[in-house]
């Protein structure tokens, strides 16, 4: 599977609103709209509905106003662990009438979360391990997305790894091509320096980032290519993965109706 460079993605696959995919906020560095991607049967993902992001705890008042009034945010799905949530908090959106879902894919202190077991595994294989261990939790995140009343954002700390896995599952289920799923994942690489700098300033990450495998600090296409290849081998498709995790057909129908146009 060949990777489509981001310049080709923007020029050849997305419409004139592609410039709006990256949403500039003072308190985030990796907030993006998933709208516009071509999906199954000639449909496209709706704009201003599904968002992926890094942590939201440092949003400014202007950021909050934009998310509420311009983007119509109704739900937040926080993929961070309880440790991360307690360390950084929810930030100013906690005071807004937005439905908050705490849906950690793993729980505990990231500075002590089995780093020895990661030795020798590629980043793609670590993503696959996450998908296997957290299959019911990932399925529940997709269920929440399907049933949200308006715009919804899901996020972790960096908006790259846990968020990247959720994005791959979501986009694959909606019929977005593997090439575009890989390209969407790789977009985080364009801001990797800002992402690392921001995470390094969060409590609980300064030591753990230094001890993680080197490829953790990248968003190379081959990491997501490995995930997609293995998912096809084991589950047949992202939809097959979710069915195995317990997502029912009514939720699939709601997801498609909500997200596609």
C-alpha positions as CSV (number, residue, x, y, z in Angstrom):
1,X,0.0,0.0,0.0
2,X,1.5,3.3,-1.1
3,X,1.3,6.4,1.0
4,X,-0.3,9.5,-0.5
5,X,1.8,12.6,0.4
6,X,-0.1,15.3,2.2
7,X,0.2,17.7,-0.7
8,X,-1.5,15.2,-3.0
9,X,-4.2,14.6,-0.4
10,X,-5.0,18.3,-0.2
11,X,-4.9,18.9,-3.9
12,X,-6.4,15.8,-5.4
13,X,-8.8,14.4,-2.8
14,X,-10.4,17.2,-0.8
15,X,-12.5,20.1,-1.9
16,X,-11.8,23.8,-1.5
17,X,-12.6,23.7,2.2
18,X,-9.6,21.5,2.9
19,X,-7.8,24.5,4.2
20,X,-10.3,24.4,7.2
21,X,-9.2,20.9,8.2
22,X,-6.6,22.2,10.7
23,X,-8.3,24.4,13.2
24,X,-6.0,26.8,14.8
25,X,-6.6,27.2,18.6
26,X,-4.4,28.9,21.1
27,X,-4.7,26.0,23.6
28,X,-4.2,23.1,21.1
29,X,-1.7,22.3,18.5
30,X,-3.3,19.2,16.7
31,X,-7.1,19.9,16.5
32,X,-8.4,18.8,13.1
33,X,-11.7,18.3,11.3
34,X,-12.3,14.9,9.6
35,X,-14.9,16.4,7.2
36,X,-14.6,16.0,3.4
37,X,-13.0,12.6,3.2
38,X,-14.5,10.5,0.4
39,X,-16.1,7.4,1.7
40,X,-18.2,4.5,0.6
41,X,-20.7,4.6,-2.3
42,X,-19.7,8.1,-3.4
43,X,-20.5,9.8,0.0
44,X,-18.3,12.1,2.0
45,X,-17.8,12.7,5.7
46,X,-19.7,15.8,6.8
47,X,-17.7,18.9,7.7
48,X,-17.8,20.4,11.2
49,X,-19.1,17.3,12.9
50,X,-16.1,15.0,13.8
51,X,-13.0,16.4,15.3
52,X,-9.7,14.8,16.6
53,X,-7.4,16.7,18.9
54,X,-4.7,16.8,21.5
55,X,-5.6,17.6,25.1
56,X,-8.1,20.4,25.7
57,X,-7.2,21.5,29.2
58,X,-5.3,24.7,28.1
59,X,-8.0,26.2,25.9
60,X,-8.5,30.0,26.1
61,X,-11.8,31.9,26.3
62,X,-11.6,32.6,22.6
63,X,-11.0,28.9,21.9
64,X,-14.1,27.9,23.9
65,X,-16.2,30.5,22.2
66,X,-15.2,29.1,18.8
67,X,-15.8,25.5,19.7
68,X,-19.2,26.3,21.0
69,X,-20.5,28.9,18.6
70,X,-18.7,28.1,15.3
71,X,-18.2,24.3,15.5
72,X,-21.3,23.4,17.5
73,X,-19.5,21.1,19.9
74,X,-22.0,19.0,21.9
75,X,-19.8,16.1,23.1
76,X,-16.2,15.5,24.3
77,X,-14.6,12.0,24.4
78,X,-11.5,12.1,26.6
79,X,-9.3,9.1,25.9
80,X,-6.8,10.0,28.6
81,X,-6.2,7.8,31.7
82,X,-7.6,8.8,35.1
83,X,-4.0,9.7,36.0
84,X,-3.7,12.1,33.1
85,X,-7.2,13.6,33.7
86,X,-6.4,14.2,37.3
87,X,-3.0,15.7,36.5
88,X,-4.2,18.2,33.9
89,X,-7.9,18.5,34.5
90,X,-10.6,19.1,31.9
91,X,-10.0,22.8,31.5
92,X,-12.5,25.5,30.7
93,X,-14.9,23.3,28.7
94,X,-15.8,21.7,32.1
95,X,-17.9,24.8,32.7
96,X,-19.8,24.6,29.4
97,X,-23.0,22.6,28.7
98,X,-21.1,20.0,26.8
99,X,-21.6,16.2,27.4
100,X,-18.3,14.8,28.8
101,X,-17.4,11.2,28.3
102,X,-14.3,9.8,30.0
103,X,-13.4,6.8,27.9
104,X,-9.8,5.9,28.7
105,X,-8.3,3.2,26.5
106,X,-6.0,2.3,29.4
107,X,-5.9,3.6,32.9
108,X,-3.1,4.4,35.3
109,X,0.1,6.3,35.4
110,X,1.7,6.6,31.9
111,X,5.1,6.9,33.5
112,X,4.7,3.3,34.8
113,X,2.5,1.7,32.1
114,X,4.5,-1.3,31.1
115,X,7.4,0.3,29.2
116,X,9.5,-2.8,29.4
117,X,6.9,-4.8,27.5
118,X,7.1,-2.3,24.6
119,X,10.8,-3.0,24.0
120,X,11.4,-4.4,20.5
121,X,7.9,-3.6,19.3
122,X,7.3,-1.2,16.4
123,X,4.9,1.6,17.0
124,X,2.4,-0.1,14.6
125,X,2.6,-3.2,16.7
126,X,2.0,-1.3,19.8
127,X,-1.1,0.2,18.2
128,X,-2.3,-3.3,17.4
129,X,-1.7,-4.4,21.0
130,X,-3.8,-1.4,22.1
131,X,-6.6,-2.4,19.7
132,X,-6.6,-6.0,21.0
133,X,-6.5,-5.1,24.7
134,X,-8.9,-2.2,24.5
135,X,-11.3,-3.6,21.9
136,X,-14.5,-3.1,24.0
137,X,-13.4,0.4,25.0
138,X,-12.7,1.4,21.4
139,X,-16.0,0.0,20.3
140,X,-17.7,2.0,23.0
141,X,-16.0,5.2,21.7
142,X,-17.4,4.6,18.3
143,X,-20.8,3.9,19.9
144,X,-20.6,7.3,21.6
145,X,-19.7,9.0,18.3
146,X,-22.7,7.4,16.6
147,X,-25.1,8.7,19.3
148,X,-23.8,12.2,19.9
149,X,-26.3,14.9,19.3
150,X,-24.0,17.4,17.5
151,X,-20.3,18.0,16.9
152,X,-18.0,15.7,18.8
153,X,-14.3,15.8,19.5
154,X,-12.2,12.9,20.8
155,X,-8.7,13.5,22.2
156,X,-5.8,12.1,24.1
157,X,-2.7,14.0,25.2
158,X,-0.9,14.4,21.9
159,X,-3.8,13.7,19.5
160,X,-1.5,11.2,17.6
161,X,-1.6,7.7,19.1
162,X,-4.8,6.8,20.9
163,X,-6.6,9.4,18.9
164,X,-4.9,8.1,15.7
165,X,-6.2,4.6,16.4
166,X,-9.7,5.8,17.0
167,X,-9.5,7.8,13.7
168,X,-8.4,4.8,11.8
169,X,-11.2,2.7,13.1
170,X,-13.8,5.4,12.5
171,X,-12.6,6.3,9.0
172,X,-12.2,2.6,8.0
173,X,-15.7,1.8,9.2
174,X,-17.1,4.7,7.2
175,X,-15.5,3.4,4.0
176,X,-12.6,5.8,3.7
177,X,-9.7,4.3,1.7
178,X,-6.6,2.9,3.5
179,X,-4.4,5.5,1.6
180,X,-6.4,8.4,3.1
181,X,-6.5,6.8,6.6
182,X,-2.7,6.6,6.5
183,X,-2.4,10.2,5.2
184,X,-4.7,11.5,7.9
185,X,-2.5,9.8,10.5
186,X,0.6,11.2,9.0
187,X,-0.7,14.8,9.2
188,X,0.2,14.8,12.9
189,X,3.9,14.5,11.7
190,X,3.6,18.0,10.3
191,X,3.3,19.4,13.8
192,X,5.3,16.8,15.7
193,X,7.8,19.3,17.2
194,X,4.9,21.4,18.6
195,X,3.2,18.2,19.9
196,X,6.3,16.9,21.7
197,X,7.0,20.3,23.2
198,X,3.5,20.6,24.5
199,X,3.4,17.1,26.0
200,X,6.8,17.6,27.6
201,X,5.3,20.4,29.6
202,X,2.5,18.3,31.0
203,X,2.8,16.9,34.4
204,X,3.7,13.2,34.4
205,X,5.2,13.1,30.9
206,X,8.6,14.7,31.2
207,X,10.3,11.5,32.4
208,X,8.2,8.9,30.5
209,X,8.7,10.4,27.1
210,X,12.5,10.2,27.4
211,X,12.2,6.5,28.2
212,X,9.8,5.6,25.4
213,X,11.0,4.0,22.1
214,X,12.3,6.5,19.6
215,X,9.5,5.9,17.1
216,X,6.9,7.0,19.6
217,X,7.9,10.6,18.8
218,X,7.0,10.3,15.1
219,X,3.9,9.7,12.9
220,X,5.4,7.8,10.1
221,X,3.0,6.3,7.5
222,X,4.4,2.8,8.0
223,X,3.0,2.6,11.5
224,X,-0.5,3.0,10.4
225,X,0.1,0.8,7.3
226,X,1.0,-2.0,9.7
227,X,-2.2,-1.5,11.6
228,X,-4.4,-1.7,8.5
229,X,-2.6,-4.8,7.1
230,X,-3.1,-6.7,10.4
231,X,-6.7,-5.6,10.9
232,X,-7.5,-6.9,7.4
233,X,-5.8,-10.2,8.3
234,X,-7.4,-10.7,11.6
235,X,-10.9,-9.1,11.4
236,X,-11.4,-8.5,7.7
237,X,-12.1,-4.8,8.0
238,X,-12.5,-2.1,10.7
239,X,-16.3,-2.8,10.7
240,X,-15.4,-6.5,11.3
241,X,-13.2,-5.4,14.2
242,X,-16.1,-3.4,15.7
243,X,-18.6,-6.2,15.2
244,X,-16.2,-8.5,17.1
245,X,-16.1,-5.9,19.8
246,X,-19.9,-5.8,20.1
247,X,-21.1,-2.9,18.0
248,X,-24.6,-3.7,16.7
249,X,-26.1,-2.9,13.3
250,X,-28.3,-0.1,14.7
251,X,-25.1,1.7,15.9
252,X,-23.5,1.2,12.4
253,X,-26.6,2.6,10.8
254,X,-26.6,5.6,13.2
255,X,-22.9,6.2,12.6
256,X,-23.3,6.3,8.8
257,X,-26.5,8.4,8.9
258,X,-24.8,10.9,11.2
259,X,-21.4,11.2,9.6
260,X,-22.0,10.7,5.8
261,X,-23.6,12.9,3.2
